[in-house]
Amino acid sequence: MAEVVQADVVIVDTDFFRIAGTGVFEHEINTFVGSTAFVFDYVMKTGKQMIIDNPGNHHLCIACPNGGNCYETYEISAPILLGDNAIGVIGLACLNEEQKAHIKRKQTTYLEFLKQIADMIAAKAMEQEEKERNRELNNILREMVNQVNQSVLVMGEKNNILMANKAAREQLHLEEEDMTEYQMQIEPTGDVMNHLREYLLTVKERKYTVMGTLYDMQNGGDAASSMLLFSDINVLQNQLYEYSQKARAYSEDSIIGSSAITRDLTKSIKKIAKANTTVLITGESGTGKEIVAKSIWKSSDRADKPFVVINCASIPDATMECELFGYVAGAFPGADPAGRMGEFELANNGIVFLDDIGDLPLHLQGKLLRVLQEHRITRVGSSQSISVNIRIIAASNRNLHEMMEKKAFRSDLYYRLNVIPLHVAPLRDRKEEIEEFVMYFINRYCRLQGKKFNYMDPEVMRLLRRYDWPGNVRELQNVVEFMVSMMEDDGHIGCSNLILDLWSISTGREDKYMHTIRELEEKEIQKALWIYGDSTEGKRRIAQKLGIGIATLYRKLDAYNISSVNPAWNGEQENGYKIRL
Ligand SMILES: Nc1ncnc2c1ncn2[C@@H]1O[C@H](COP(=O)(O)OP(=O)(O)OP(=O)(O)O)[C@@H](O)[C@H]1O
Protein backbone atom coordinates (compact mmCIF):
# COMPACT_ATOMS: atom_id res chain seq x y z
CA MET A 1 0.00 0.00 0.00
CA ALA A 2 2.85 2.33 0.91
CA GLU A 3 4.39 1.78 -2.50
CA VAL A 4 1.13 2.53 -4.28
CA VAL A 5 0.39 5.73 -2.41
CA GLN A 6 4.04 6.77 -2.09
CA ALA A 7 3.64 7.65 1.57
CA ASP A 8 4.15 5.74 4.80
CA VAL A 9 1.35 3.74 6.32
CA VAL A 10 0.75 3.15 10.00
CA ILE A 11 -1.92 1.23 11.94
CA VAL A 12 -2.61 1.39 15.67
CA ASP A 13 -4.99 -0.63 17.76
CA THR A 14 -7.36 0.54 20.50
CA ASP A 15 -4.54 0.30 23.08
CA PHE A 16 -2.38 2.58 20.91
CA PHE A 17 0.07 -0.09 20.02
CA ARG A 18 1.43 0.41 16.56
CA ILE A 19 0.61 -2.94 14.99
CA ALA A 20 1.79 -2.16 11.45
CA GLY A 21 4.04 0.46 9.90
CA THR A 22 6.23 1.15 6.89
CA GLY A 23 9.31 3.30 6.32
CA VAL A 24 10.33 5.17 9.45
CA PHE A 25 7.54 3.53 11.39
CA GLU A 26 8.62 0.01 10.60
CA HIS A 27 11.06 -0.30 13.49
CA GLU A 28 8.42 0.81 15.96
CA ILE A 29 5.96 -2.02 15.33
CA ASN A 30 4.36 -3.38 18.52
CA THR A 31 5.42 -0.38 20.54
CA PHE A 32 3.16 1.91 22.53
CA VAL A 33 2.66 5.23 20.76
CA GLY A 34 -0.12 6.63 22.95
CA SER A 35 2.00 9.64 24.08
CA THR A 36 2.08 11.10 20.54
CA ALA A 37 -1.13 9.66 19.02
CA PHE A 38 -3.47 12.59 19.68
CA VAL A 39 -4.92 12.62 16.19
CA PHE A 40 -5.45 8.83 16.19
CA ASP A 41 -7.13 9.15 19.58
CA TYR A 42 -9.50 11.73 18.14
CA VAL A 43 -10.29 9.56 15.07
CA MET A 44 -10.86 6.53 17.28
CA LYS A 45 -13.25 8.43 19.55
CA THR A 46 -15.22 10.22 16.83
CA GLY A 47 -15.12 7.43 14.24
CA LYS A 48 -14.42 10.09 11.61
CA GLN A 49 -11.69 10.50 9.02
CA MET A 50 -9.20 13.26 9.62
CA ILE A 51 -6.85 15.31 7.42
CA ILE A 52 -4.01 17.11 9.17
CA ASP A 53 -2.47 19.66 6.83
CA ASN A 54 -0.01 21.05 9.32
CA PRO A 55 1.12 18.31 11.72
CA GLY A 56 2.66 19.75 14.89
CA ASN A 57 0.70 22.98 14.59
CA HIS A 58 -2.86 21.60 14.46
CA HIS A 59 -4.88 22.24 17.60
CA LEU A 60 -4.94 18.46 18.29
CA CYS A 61 -1.12 18.56 18.41
CA ILE A 62 -0.88 21.13 21.22
CA ALA A 63 -0.39 18.56 24.00
CA CYS A 64 1.94 16.39 21.88
CA PRO A 65 5.59 16.40 22.97
CA ASN A 66 6.48 16.76 19.25
CA GLY A 67 4.11 19.71 18.92
CA GLY A 68 5.62 22.45 16.77
CA ASN A 69 8.42 20.10 15.88
CA CYS A 70 6.70 17.23 14.01
CA TYR A 71 8.60 15.41 11.27
CA GLU A 72 5.44 14.72 9.34
CA THR A 73 4.28 17.18 6.66
CA TYR A 74 0.81 15.85 6.00
CA GLU A 75 -1.39 13.12 7.46
CA ILE A 76 -4.72 11.54 6.67
CA SER A 77 -6.27 8.89 8.90
CA ALA A 78 -9.40 6.75 8.99
CA PRO A 79 -11.01 4.69 11.72
CA ILE A 80 -11.20 0.89 11.33
CA LEU A 81 -14.82 0.29 12.25
CA LEU A 82 -16.35 -2.99 13.36
CA GLY A 83 -20.01 -2.06 13.46
CA ASP A 84 -20.10 1.16 15.47
CA ASN A 85 -16.89 0.43 17.34
CA ALA A 86 -13.46 1.56 16.19
CA ILE A 87 -10.97 -1.28 16.62
CA GLY A 88 -8.03 0.80 15.36
CA VAL A 89 -6.90 3.59 13.07
CA ILE A 90 -5.05 3.49 9.77
CA GLY A 91 -3.09 6.52 8.69
CA LEU A 92 -1.03 7.78 5.72
CA ALA A 93 1.88 9.98 6.75
CA CYS A 94 3.93 12.22 4.41
CA LEU A 95 7.42 13.06 5.52
CA ASN A 96 8.35 15.67 2.88
CA GLU A 97 6.72 18.30 0.73
CA GLU A 98 6.87 16.17 -2.42
CA GLN A 99 4.84 13.40 -0.82
CA LYS A 100 2.47 15.96 0.62
CA ALA A 101 1.85 17.50 -2.80
CA HIS A 102 1.26 14.08 -4.33
CA ILE A 103 -1.30 12.99 -1.69
CA LYS A 104 -3.01 16.35 -1.55
CA ARG A 105 -3.57 16.31 -5.26
CA LYS A 106 -5.61 13.12 -5.10
CA GLN A 107 -6.84 13.62 -1.56
CA THR A 108 -10.43 12.45 -2.17
CA THR A 109 -9.26 9.30 -3.91
CA TYR A 110 -6.82 8.46 -1.12
CA LEU A 111 -9.43 9.10 1.54
CA GLU A 112 -11.76 6.65 -0.16
CA PHE A 113 -8.88 4.21 -0.66
CA LEU A 114 -8.02 4.46 3.06
CA LYS A 115 -11.64 3.87 4.02
CA GLN A 116 -11.78 0.75 1.86
CA ILE A 117 -8.58 -0.62 3.32
CA ALA A 118 -9.97 0.08 6.82
CA ASP A 119 -13.16 -1.82 5.91
CA MET A 120 -11.14 -4.71 4.57
CA ILE A 121 -9.14 -4.93 7.78
CA ALA A 122 -12.37 -4.76 9.79
CA ALA A 123 -13.89 -7.59 7.70
CA LYS A 124 -10.79 -9.71 8.23
CA ALA A 125 -10.85 -9.00 11.95
CA MET A 126 -14.48 -10.00 12.09
CA GLU A 127 -13.77 -13.23 10.28
CA GLN A 128 -10.94 -13.96 12.65
CA GLU A 129 -13.08 -13.23 15.66
CA GLU A 130 -15.79 -15.52 14.29
CA LYS A 131 -13.25 -18.29 13.80
CA GLU A 132 -12.01 -17.93 17.33
CA ARG A 133 -15.51 -17.97 18.67
CA ASN A 134 -16.24 -21.08 16.62
CA ARG A 135 -13.11 -22.74 17.86
CA GLU A 136 -14.10 -21.98 21.42
CA LEU A 137 -17.64 -23.25 20.82
CA ASN A 138 -16.20 -26.37 19.21
CA ASN A 139 -14.06 -27.01 22.24
CA ILE A 140 -17.04 -26.59 24.57
CA LEU A 141 -19.16 -28.82 22.34
CA ARG A 142 -16.45 -31.47 22.20
CA GLU A 143 -16.17 -31.37 25.97
CA MET A 144 -19.94 -31.69 26.38
CA VAL A 145 -20.28 -34.44 23.81
CA ASN A 146 -17.64 -36.43 25.64
CA GLN A 147 -19.60 -36.12 28.86
CA VAL A 148 -22.96 -37.37 27.56
CA ASN A 149 -23.92 -41.02 27.85
CA GLN A 150 -25.33 -41.24 24.39
CA SER A 151 -22.93 -42.11 21.59
CA VAL A 152 -22.05 -39.33 19.18
CA LEU A 153 -20.24 -39.70 15.85
CA VAL A 154 -19.29 -36.81 13.60
CA MET A 155 -18.54 -37.88 10.05
CA GLY A 156 -16.58 -36.25 7.26
CA GLU A 157 -17.57 -36.10 3.61
CA LYS A 158 -15.79 -39.32 2.73
CA ASN A 159 -17.39 -41.28 5.56
CA ASN A 160 -14.29 -40.72 7.62
CA ILE A 161 -14.77 -40.31 11.36
CA LEU A 162 -13.98 -36.77 12.43
CA MET A 163 -14.99 -37.27 15.99
CA ALA A 164 -16.45 -39.95 18.26
CA ASN A 165 -17.20 -39.37 21.90
CA LYS A 166 -16.19 -41.76 24.66
CA ALA A 167 -19.52 -43.64 24.58
CA ALA A 168 -19.30 -44.12 20.80
CA ARG A 169 -15.68 -45.24 20.96
CA GLU A 170 -16.53 -47.80 23.61
CA GLN A 171 -19.56 -49.08 21.78
CA LEU A 172 -17.79 -49.39 18.44
CA HIS A 173 -14.49 -50.54 19.94
CA LEU A 174 -12.49 -47.69 18.43
CA GLU A 175 -9.10 -46.49 19.66
CA GLU A 176 -8.96 -42.75 20.16
CA GLU A 177 -5.51 -42.31 18.55
CA ASP A 178 -6.14 -43.77 15.12
CA MET A 179 -9.90 -43.33 15.04
CA THR A 180 -9.85 -40.59 12.42
CA GLU A 181 -8.34 -43.00 9.91
CA TYR A 182 -11.40 -45.23 9.97
CA GLN A 183 -14.11 -45.25 7.38
CA MET A 184 -17.63 -45.74 8.67
CA GLN A 185 -20.55 -46.92 6.62
CA ILE A 186 -23.97 -45.90 7.91
CA GLU A 187 -26.92 -47.68 6.30
CA PRO A 188 -30.51 -47.16 7.46
CA THR A 189 -32.34 -50.50 7.71
CA GLY A 190 -35.63 -48.71 7.03
CA ASP A 191 -37.11 -49.42 10.48
CA VAL A 192 -38.15 -46.61 12.79
CA MET A 193 -39.15 -47.41 16.35
CA ASN A 194 -39.69 -45.36 19.49
CA HIS A 195 -38.89 -42.22 17.45
CA LEU A 196 -35.50 -43.65 16.49
CA ARG A 197 -34.24 -44.88 13.16
CA GLU A 198 -32.31 -48.11 12.92
CA TYR A 199 -28.87 -48.08 11.26
CA LEU A 200 -26.36 -50.71 10.39
CA LEU A 201 -22.86 -49.37 11.06
CA THR A 202 -19.84 -50.99 9.46
CA VAL A 203 -16.38 -50.07 10.70
CA LYS A 204 -13.17 -52.09 10.36
CA GLU A 205 -15.28 -54.91 8.90
CA ARG A 206 -17.32 -55.07 12.07
CA LYS A 207 -21.08 -54.54 11.99
CA TYR A 208 -23.24 -52.91 14.65
CA THR A 209 -27.00 -52.39 14.75
CA VAL A 210 -27.82 -49.11 16.43
CA MET A 211 -30.86 -46.90 16.88
CA GLY A 212 -30.55 -43.16 16.67
CA THR A 213 -30.86 -39.97 14.67
CA LEU A 214 -28.63 -38.84 11.81
CA TYR A 215 -28.21 -35.08 11.34
CA ASP A 216 -27.07 -33.49 8.10
CA MET A 217 -24.25 -31.05 8.78
CA GLN A 218 -23.42 -30.02 5.19
CA ASN A 219 -24.10 -26.40 6.06
CA GLY A 220 -22.20 -26.60 9.29
CA GLY A 221 -18.94 -25.56 7.62
CA ASP A 222 -15.59 -27.29 8.10
CA ALA A 223 -15.42 -30.83 6.85
CA ALA A 224 -18.26 -32.31 8.89
CA SER A 225 -21.01 -33.73 6.75
CA SER A 226 -23.18 -35.59 9.26
CA MET A 227 -23.60 -36.35 12.92
CA LEU A 228 -25.13 -39.54 14.33
CA LEU A 229 -26.52 -39.68 17.86
CA PHE A 230 -27.12 -43.32 18.69
CA SER A 231 -27.41 -46.14 21.17
CA ASP A 232 -26.53 -49.74 20.61
CA ILE A 233 -29.73 -51.70 20.04
CA ASN A 234 -29.00 -53.97 23.03
CA VAL A 235 -28.46 -50.99 25.31
CA LEU A 236 -31.69 -49.44 24.08
CA GLN A 237 -33.60 -52.69 24.57
CA ASN A 238 -32.33 -52.79 28.15
CA GLN A 239 -33.24 -49.19 28.80
CA LEU A 240 -36.74 -49.63 27.46
CA TYR A 241 -37.12 -52.83 29.44
CA GLU A 242 -36.01 -51.12 32.67
CA TYR A 243 -38.40 -48.31 31.94
CA SER A 244 -41.35 -50.62 31.29
CA GLN A 245 -40.59 -52.67 34.44
CA LYS A 246 -40.84 -49.60 36.64
CA ALA A 247 -44.53 -49.50 35.86
CA ARG A 248 -45.08 -53.15 36.77
CA ALA A 249 -47.03 -53.94 39.92
CA TYR A 250 -45.53 -55.34 43.09
CA SER A 251 -45.10 -59.07 42.99
CA GLU A 252 -43.58 -61.49 45.44
CA ASP A 253 -41.07 -63.86 43.95
CA SER A 254 -39.94 -66.52 46.37
CA ILE A 255 -41.65 -69.89 46.40
CA ILE A 256 -43.35 -70.67 49.71
CA GLY A 257 -44.37 -74.18 50.71
CA SER A 258 -42.59 -77.10 52.32
CA SER A 259 -44.84 -79.97 51.28
CA ALA A 260 -43.16 -82.87 49.49
CA ILE A 261 -44.85 -81.75 46.24
CA THR A 262 -43.42 -78.23 46.44
CA ARG A 263 -40.01 -79.49 47.56
CA ASP A 264 -39.88 -81.70 44.46
CA LEU A 265 -40.90 -78.76 42.32
CA THR A 266 -38.18 -76.47 43.67
CA LYS A 267 -35.62 -79.23 43.17
CA SER A 268 -36.68 -79.56 39.53
CA ILE A 269 -36.47 -75.77 39.10
CA LYS A 270 -32.88 -75.73 40.34
CA LYS A 271 -32.02 -78.59 37.99
CA ILE A 272 -33.47 -77.10 34.84
CA ALA A 273 -32.78 -73.42 35.46
CA LYS A 274 -29.35 -73.37 33.86
CA ALA A 275 -30.44 -75.18 30.71
CA ASN A 276 -31.41 -72.90 27.89
CA THR A 277 -34.41 -74.95 26.88
CA THR A 278 -38.06 -74.08 26.70
CA VAL A 279 -40.23 -74.92 29.72
CA LEU A 280 -43.97 -75.57 29.77
CA ILE A 281 -45.59 -75.07 33.16
CA THR A 282 -49.07 -76.50 33.64
CA GLY A 283 -51.42 -76.11 36.55
CA GLU A 284 -54.73 -74.58 37.55
CA SER A 285 -55.13 -70.86 37.68
CA GLY A 286 -53.59 -69.23 40.75
CA THR A 287 -51.35 -72.15 41.68
CA GLY A 288 -48.18 -70.11 41.25
CA LYS A 289 -47.04 -70.80 37.68
CA GLU A 290 -45.69 -67.28 37.26
CA ILE A 291 -43.77 -67.54 40.49
CA VAL A 292 -42.25 -70.78 39.25
CA ALA A 293 -41.23 -69.10 35.98
CA LYS A 294 -39.65 -66.23 37.91
CA SER A 295 -37.84 -68.65 40.11
CA ILE A 296 -36.36 -70.38 37.03
CA TRP A 297 -35.22 -66.98 35.77
CA LYS A 298 -33.63 -66.07 39.13
CA SER A 299 -31.66 -69.31 39.21
CA SER A 300 -30.70 -69.16 35.53
CA ASP A 301 -27.68 -67.61 33.84
CA ARG A 302 -30.03 -64.90 32.60
CA ALA A 303 -30.89 -63.66 36.10
CA ASP A 304 -29.37 -60.24 35.41
CA LYS A 305 -31.17 -59.99 32.08
CA PRO A 306 -34.83 -59.11 31.39
CA PHE A 307 -37.80 -61.19 32.50
CA VAL A 308 -40.78 -60.15 30.40
CA VAL A 309 -44.26 -61.42 31.21
CA ILE A 310 -46.80 -61.60 28.40
CA ASN A 311 -50.30 -62.63 29.29
CA CYS A 312 -51.75 -64.05 26.09
CA ALA A 313 -55.28 -64.05 27.52
CA SER A 314 -55.33 -60.36 28.36
CA ILE A 315 -54.06 -58.94 25.06
CA PRO A 316 -56.65 -58.52 22.29
CA ASP A 317 -55.95 -60.65 19.19
CA ALA A 318 -55.71 -57.59 17.01
CA THR A 319 -52.83 -56.05 18.88
CA MET A 320 -51.03 -59.13 20.06
CA GLU A 321 -48.64 -59.37 17.09
CA CYS A 322 -47.57 -55.76 17.65
CA GLU A 323 -47.14 -56.37 21.38
CA LEU A 324 -44.95 -59.38 20.77
CA PHE A 325 -42.94 -58.30 17.75
CA GLY A 326 -43.20 -54.50 17.83
CA TYR A 327 -43.90 -52.37 14.79
CA VAL A 328 -42.06 -49.81 12.75
CA ALA A 329 -43.24 -46.27 12.03
CA GLY A 330 -45.92 -46.26 9.36
CA ALA A 331 -46.61 -49.98 9.81
CA PHE A 332 -50.35 -49.52 9.60
CA PRO A 333 -52.83 -46.65 9.68
CA GLY A 334 -53.55 -45.49 13.19
CA ALA A 335 -50.31 -46.90 14.61
CA ASP A 336 -48.19 -44.72 16.85
CA PRO A 337 -46.13 -42.77 14.27
CA ALA A 338 -43.03 -43.25 16.38
CA GLY A 339 -43.12 -47.06 16.04
CA ARG A 340 -42.67 -49.32 19.08
CA MET A 341 -40.34 -52.03 20.25
CA GLY A 342 -42.06 -55.36 20.98
CA GLU A 343 -41.80 -57.50 24.09
CA PHE A 344 -39.60 -60.15 22.42
CA GLU A 345 -37.05 -57.50 21.59
CA LEU A 346 -37.26 -55.88 25.03
CA ALA A 347 -36.54 -59.29 26.50
CA ASN A 348 -33.47 -59.82 24.33
CA ASN A 349 -30.88 -61.95 26.14
CA GLY A 350 -33.43 -62.65 28.86
CA ILE A 351 -36.55 -64.73 29.39
CA VAL A 352 -40.05 -64.31 28.00
CA PHE A 353 -42.82 -65.79 30.12
CA LEU A 354 -45.86 -66.52 27.96
CA ASP A 355 -48.68 -66.95 30.42
CA ASP A 356 -51.94 -68.56 29.24
CA ILE A 357 -50.26 -69.78 26.05
CA GLY A 358 -53.49 -71.65 25.19
CA ASP A 359 -55.01 -68.26 24.37
CA LEU A 360 -52.41 -67.43 21.72
CA PRO A 361 -54.24 -67.08 18.38
CA LEU A 362 -53.41 -69.76 15.80
CA HIS A 363 -51.72 -67.40 13.33
CA LEU A 364 -49.36 -66.23 16.06
CA GLN A 365 -48.64 -69.77 17.16
CA GLY A 366 -46.92 -70.24 13.79
CA LYS A 367 -44.88 -67.08 14.28
CA LEU A 368 -43.91 -68.13 17.79
CA LEU A 369 -42.76 -71.46 16.44
CA ARG A 370 -40.49 -69.59 14.04
CA VAL A 371 -39.00 -67.60 16.91
CA LEU A 372 -38.28 -70.86 18.74
CA GLN A 373 -36.77 -72.49 15.67
CA GLU A 374 -34.86 -69.65 14.07
CA HIS A 375 -34.38 -67.21 16.93
CA ARG A 376 -35.48 -64.40 14.64
CA ILE A 377 -38.39 -61.98 14.71
CA THR A 378 -39.87 -59.60 12.17
CA ARG A 379 -41.31 -56.32 13.40
CA VAL A 380 -44.76 -55.58 11.99
CA GLY A 381 -44.33 -53.45 8.87
CA SER A 382 -40.62 -54.20 8.51
CA SER A 383 -38.94 -55.99 5.65
CA GLN A 384 -36.06 -57.39 7.66
CA SER A 385 -35.90 -60.09 10.28
CA ILE A 386 -33.67 -59.56 13.28
CA SER A 387 -32.04 -62.04 15.54
CA VAL A 388 -33.08 -62.33 19.18
CA ASN A 389 -31.65 -64.43 21.97
CA ILE A 390 -34.50 -65.31 24.28
CA ARG A 391 -35.49 -68.29 26.39
CA ILE A 392 -39.21 -69.03 26.44
CA ILE A 393 -41.15 -70.29 29.43
CA ALA A 394 -44.82 -70.89 28.68
CA ALA A 395 -47.65 -71.65 31.06
CA SER A 396 -51.16 -72.88 30.64
CA ASN A 397 -54.10 -73.74 32.85
CA ARG A 398 -55.96 -75.16 29.87
CA ASN A 399 -55.78 -78.71 28.62
CA LEU A 400 -53.45 -78.25 25.64
CA HIS A 401 -53.88 -81.91 24.59
CA GLU A 402 -57.59 -81.40 24.20
CA MET A 403 -56.94 -78.17 22.33
CA MET A 404 -54.59 -80.00 19.95
CA GLU A 405 -57.25 -82.58 19.24
CA LYS A 406 -59.66 -79.80 18.41
CA LYS A 407 -56.96 -78.19 16.25
CA ALA A 408 -57.05 -75.10 18.43
CA PHE A 409 -53.41 -75.50 19.40
CA ARG A 410 -50.59 -76.45 17.01
CA SER A 411 -49.03 -79.74 17.99
CA ASP A 412 -45.61 -78.76 16.52
CA LEU A 413 -45.59 -75.73 18.84
CA TYR A 414 -46.72 -77.84 21.78
CA TYR A 415 -43.85 -80.28 21.40
CA ARG A 416 -41.40 -77.45 20.89
CA LEU A 417 -42.60 -75.80 24.11
CA ASN A 418 -42.93 -78.94 26.16
CA VAL A 419 -39.20 -79.75 26.20
CA ILE A 420 -39.21 -79.48 29.98
CA PRO A 421 -42.70 -79.98 31.47
CA LEU A 422 -43.38 -78.77 35.01
CA HIS A 423 -46.67 -79.19 36.84
CA VAL A 424 -47.80 -77.04 39.74
CA ALA A 425 -50.25 -78.91 41.97
CA PRO A 426 -53.52 -77.31 43.10
CA LEU A 427 -53.59 -76.09 46.68
CA ARG A 428 -56.12 -78.75 47.72
CA ASP A 429 -53.45 -81.40 47.01
CA ARG A 430 -50.97 -79.75 49.38
CA LYS A 431 -53.22 -78.54 52.15
CA GLU A 432 -50.43 -78.91 54.68
CA GLU A 433 -49.02 -75.69 53.20
CA ILE A 434 -52.10 -73.64 54.05
CA GLU A 435 -50.87 -72.60 57.49
CA GLU A 436 -47.51 -71.56 56.03
CA PHE A 437 -49.22 -69.51 53.34
CA VAL A 438 -51.60 -67.90 55.84
CA MET A 439 -48.76 -66.79 58.10
CA TYR A 440 -46.72 -65.64 55.14
CA PHE A 441 -49.56 -63.55 53.70
CA ILE A 442 -50.59 -62.19 57.14
CA ASN A 443 -47.02 -60.96 57.52
CA ARG A 444 -46.97 -59.49 54.07
CA TYR A 445 -50.29 -57.62 54.35
CA CYS A 446 -49.60 -56.43 57.89
CA ARG A 447 -46.36 -54.98 56.57
CA LEU A 448 -48.12 -53.41 53.60
CA GLN A 449 -51.01 -52.06 55.65
CA GLY A 450 -48.87 -51.02 58.64
CA LYS A 451 -50.76 -53.30 61.06
CA LYS A 452 -49.71 -55.57 63.88
CA PHE A 453 -51.11 -59.09 64.08
CA ASN A 454 -51.64 -60.59 67.48
CA TYR A 455 -53.87 -63.60 67.52
CA MET A 456 -56.06 -65.77 65.28
CA ASP A 457 -58.94 -67.93 66.45
CA PRO A 458 -58.19 -71.63 65.84
CA GLU A 459 -61.55 -71.96 64.11
CA VAL A 460 -60.37 -69.70 61.34
CA MET A 461 -57.46 -71.96 60.44
CA ARG A 462 -59.70 -75.03 60.65
CA LEU A 463 -62.09 -73.48 58.17
CA LEU A 464 -59.29 -72.45 55.83
CA ARG A 465 -57.96 -76.00 55.83
CA ARG A 466 -61.33 -77.50 55.08
CA TYR A 467 -62.01 -75.31 52.11
CA ASP A 468 -61.21 -76.66 48.62
CA TRP A 469 -59.58 -73.51 47.20
CA PRO A 470 -60.74 -73.60 43.56
CA GLY A 471 -58.84 -70.33 43.06
CA ASN A 472 -55.73 -71.85 44.67
CA VAL A 473 -53.01 -69.71 46.27
CA ARG A 474 -54.31 -66.53 44.66
CA GLU A 475 -57.69 -67.04 46.33
CA LEU A 476 -56.07 -67.79 49.69
CA GLN A 477 -53.97 -64.68 49.32
CA ASN A 478 -57.08 -62.59 48.71
CA VAL A 479 -58.88 -64.12 51.70
CA VAL A 480 -55.95 -63.30 53.98
CA GLU A 481 -55.65 -59.80 52.57
CA PHE A 482 -59.33 -59.27 53.40
CA MET A 483 -58.89 -60.67 56.92
CA VAL A 484 -55.97 -58.35 57.60
CA SER A 485 -57.90 -55.38 56.20
CA MET A 486 -60.81 -56.18 58.55
CA MET A 487 -58.55 -56.74 61.54
CA GLU A 488 -59.07 -54.31 64.44
CA ASP A 489 -56.27 -52.55 66.30
CA ASP A 490 -56.11 -55.39 68.84
CA GLY A 491 -54.55 -57.56 66.08
CA HIS A 492 -57.18 -60.27 66.48
CA ILE A 493 -58.49 -62.29 63.53
CA GLY A 494 -61.69 -64.25 64.11
CA CYS A 495 -64.28 -65.97 61.95
CA SER A 496 -66.04 -62.66 61.47
CA ASN A 497 -63.00 -61.49 59.48
CA LEU A 498 -63.51 -64.25 56.95
CA ILE A 499 -65.09 -63.60 53.61
CA LEU A 500 -68.72 -64.68 53.98
CA ASP A 501 -68.62 -67.11 51.06
CA LEU A 502 -65.86 -69.12 52.55
CA TRP A 503 -67.64 -69.19 55.90
CA SER A 504 -70.85 -70.59 54.45
CA ILE A 505 -69.17 -73.13 52.16
CA SER A 506 -67.14 -74.49 55.02
CA THR A 507 -69.79 -74.59 57.67
CA GLY A 508 -72.99 -75.07 55.79
CA ARG A 509 -73.07 -78.82 55.86
CA GLU A 510 -71.73 -79.81 59.25
CA ASP A 511 -72.27 -78.96 62.88
CA LYS A 512 -69.06 -80.65 63.99
CA TYR A 513 -67.54 -77.33 64.87
CA MET A 514 -70.46 -75.96 66.79
CA HIS A 515 -69.81 -75.01 70.44
CA THR A 516 -72.04 -74.50 73.43
CA ILE A 517 -72.41 -70.92 74.63
CA ARG A 518 -70.62 -71.91 77.81
CA GLU A 519 -67.67 -73.31 75.82
CA LEU A 520 -67.50 -70.19 73.72
CA GLU A 521 -67.66 -67.97 76.76
CA GLU A 522 -64.87 -69.80 78.52
CA LYS A 523 -62.73 -69.70 75.37
CA GLU A 524 -63.23 -66.00 74.88
CA ILE A 525 -62.25 -65.33 78.48
CA GLN A 526 -59.13 -67.50 78.15
CA LYS A 527 -58.24 -65.74 74.95
CA ALA A 528 -58.80 -62.29 76.43
CA LEU A 529 -56.62 -63.13 79.41
CA TRP A 530 -53.87 -64.19 77.07
CA ILE A 531 -54.17 -61.00 75.05
CA TYR A 532 -54.63 -58.45 77.88
CA GLY A 533 -52.95 -60.29 80.75
CA ASP A 534 -54.31 -61.13 84.21
CA SER A 535 -53.34 -57.90 85.99
CA THR A 536 -56.10 -55.72 87.47
CA GLU A 537 -55.75 -53.35 84.53
CA GLY A 538 -55.83 -56.30 82.11
CA LYS A 539 -59.05 -57.57 83.67
CA ARG A 540 -60.61 -54.12 83.51
CA ARG A 541 -59.89 -54.01 79.75
CA ILE A 542 -61.19 -57.59 79.29
CA ALA A 543 -64.49 -56.69 80.92
CA GLN A 544 -64.74 -53.65 78.68
CA LYS A 545 -63.87 -55.67 75.55
CA LEU A 546 -66.35 -58.47 76.37
CA GLY A 547 -69.04 -55.96 77.20
CA ILE A 548 -69.62 -57.15 80.78
CA GLY A 549 -69.14 -55.52 84.16
CA ILE A 550 -65.94 -56.16 86.11
CA ALA A 551 -67.88 -57.98 88.84
CA THR A 552 -69.43 -60.32 86.24
CA LEU A 553 -65.97 -61.07 84.87
CA TYR A 554 -64.68 -62.03 88.33
CA ARG A 555 -67.75 -64.20 88.84
CA LYS A 556 -67.16 -66.00 85.54
CA LEU A 557 -63.44 -66.46 86.23
CA ASP A 558 -64.47 -68.12 89.43
CA ALA A 559 -67.14 -70.24 87.75
CA TYR A 560 -64.74 -71.52 85.11
CA ASN A 561 -62.00 -71.88 87.65
CA ILE A 562 -59.66 -69.61 85.77
CA SER A 563 -57.18 -67.79 87.93
CA SER A 564 -54.46 -66.63 85.51
CA VAL A 565 -53.32 -66.81 81.87
CA ASN A 566 -53.28 -70.39 80.67
CA PRO A 567 -49.77 -71.00 79.18
CA ALA A 568 -51.29 -73.73 76.99
CA TRP A 569 -52.82 -70.96 74.93
CA ASN A 570 -49.39 -70.33 73.49
CA GLY A 571 -49.30 -73.76 71.90
CA GLU A 572 -51.56 -75.74 69.66
CA GLN A 573 -55.04 -76.16 71.08
CA GLU A 574 -56.84 -79.40 71.34
CA ASN A 575 -59.12 -78.64 68.44
CA GLY A 576 -57.35 -75.99 66.47
CA TYR A 577 -54.45 -73.59 66.09
CA LYS A 578 -53.11 -70.77 68.12
CA ILE A 579 -51.17 -68.37 65.99
CA ARG A 580 -48.91 -65.59 67.18
CA LEU A 581 -46.37 -63.53 65.35
N1 LIG B 1 -45.55 -71.03 46.13
C1 LIG B 1 -45.89 -69.73 46.25
N2 LIG B 1 -45.20 -68.93 47.07
C2 LIG B 1 -45.54 -67.64 47.22
N3 LIG B 1 -46.56 -67.06 46.59
C3 LIG B 1 -47.27 -67.79 45.76
C4 LIG B 1 -46.98 -69.17 45.53
N4 LIG B 1 -47.83 -69.66 44.65
C5 LIG B 1 -48.64 -68.65 44.33
N5 LIG B 1 -48.31 -67.52 44.98
C6 LIG B 1 -48.97 -66.22 44.89
O1 LIG B 1 -50.28 -66.44 44.40
C7 LIG B 1 -50.62 -65.52 43.38
C8 LIG B 1 -50.96 -66.26 42.11
O2 LIG B 1 -49.81 -66.88 41.62
P1 LIG B 1 -49.42 -66.89 40.06
O3 LIG B 1 -49.83 -65.63 39.42
O4 LIG B 1 -48.00 -67.31 39.95
O5 LIG B 1 -50.39 -68.04 39.57
P2 LIG B 1 -50.60 -68.59 38.09
O6 LIG B 1 -50.64 -70.07 38.23
O7 LIG B 1 -49.58 -68.02 37.19
O8 LIG B 1 -52.04 -68.04 37.77
P3 LIG B 1 -52.74 -67.83 36.31
O9 LIG B 1 -52.79 -69.17 35.64
O10 LIG B 1 -54.10 -67.34 36.68
O11 LIG B 1 -51.90 -66.85 35.61
C9 LIG B 1 -49.44 -64.62 43.20
O12 LIG B 1 -49.67 -63.40 43.86
C10 LIG B 1 -48.30 -65.34 43.87
O13 LIG B 1 -47.44 -64.40 44.47
The ligand as a Gaussian input file, in Angstrom:
#p B3LYP/6-31G(d) Opt

LIG

0 1
 N      -45.548000     -71.027000      46.133000
 C      -45.888000     -69.735000      46.248000
 N      -45.201000     -68.927000      47.065000
 C      -45.536000     -67.636000      47.220000
 N      -46.558000     -67.058000      46.589000
 C      -47.266000     -67.791000      45.758000
 C      -46.978000     -69.170000      45.533000
 N      -47.829000     -69.656000      44.653000
 C      -48.637000     -68.648000      44.326000
 N      -48.309000     -67.523000      44.976000
 C      -48.973000     -66.219000      44.888000
 O      -50.277000     -66.438000      44.396000
 C      -50.619000     -65.518000      43.383000
 C      -50.960000     -66.259000      42.113000
 O      -49.806000     -66.885000      41.617000
 P      -49.420000     -66.889000      40.061000
 O      -49.832000     -65.626000      39.420000
 O      -48.004000     -67.311000      39.954000
 O      -50.389000     -68.042000      39.566000
 P      -50.595000     -68.588000      38.086000
 O      -50.638000     -70.070000      38.229000
 O      -49.585000     -68.015000      37.186000
 O      -52.038000     -68.039000      37.766000
 P      -52.742000     -67.834000      36.308000
 O      -52.791000     -69.168000      35.640000
 O      -54.098000     -67.336000      36.680000
 O      -51.898000     -66.851000      35.610000
 C      -49.441000     -64.623000      43.201000
 O      -49.674000     -63.402000      43.859000
 C      -48.299000     -65.338000      43.867000
 O      -47.440000     -64.403000      44.470000

